[in-house]
Amino acid sequence: MDTINFKQIGIIHSPYELPEETPIQAIRSTAFGSVEVFPEYLEGLLGIDEFSHLYLFYSWHKAAPVTNYRVTPFLDNQMHGIFATRYPSRPNPLGFSVVSLIKVEGNILRVGGLDVLDKTPLLDIKPYVPDFDHYEATQVGWYGRRAYE
């Protein structure tokens, strides 16, 4: 099997120092912070200020290694397969969040709705486009039957 390597393109700065402080999903977060894009990627930000929301793709650099492919997610008390959850300990510790873009200041993006730890390694940014990214969900699995919130 081939090894896949990613380049870190920046750092996400948030008010959260500990995993237990972070909100469960960006949609539930009122936290503001910044995304520092490394200077060599600055020209890649051209036009980004025309979008209200962004996908941030990052490394869950502090997540525990996967030891089991069945986990109990934060919003339930039942075990589920890891791929049926958004649990941070994964075979590849990749995370993503949709955040609101407030302002662009050179290579710094001011954002709202952060749900990640401070100094999280940024791997990529993509604009959120409702025509492409919004689906009417017809099934939400265990989340619709969860035992508690």
C-alpha positions, 0 to 999 in steps of 0.5 A: 500500500502506498504512503500518502503525504500531506503538506501542512499549509497553515495553522488554525488558532482557536480559544481551545487548549483542551479537547474537552473544551471544544464544541461538538461540531462547528455548527454548535460553536460560537468561538472565533479564531484565525486561520494562518495560511503560510506565506508561500500559499498566499496567492491561493487565497485570491477570491476567498473573501467572496465566500461566507463559509469555508471548509477547513481540512485539518489533522486531528494531531492530538487525537488518540490512535485508533485501537478499536473500529467500534466507538461510542460517539459523543452524542450517544451511549451506544457503540457504532462503527467508526465510519458511522461516526465523526469520532476523532480517533480514526485510521487517518486522523483527518478532520473538517469543519465548516466555518464562517469567514469574517475577514481576510487580512493578508494570510490571516483568515478571521473565522467563526464557528471553530471547533478545533484545538489551538495550533491545529495543523491546516491541510486544505481550505475549500469554499462552501457552495450551497449548490454543491454542498447542501443535501436534504438528508433522508436518513441520519442513522443512529443520530436520529435515534440517539439516547441523549444529546 
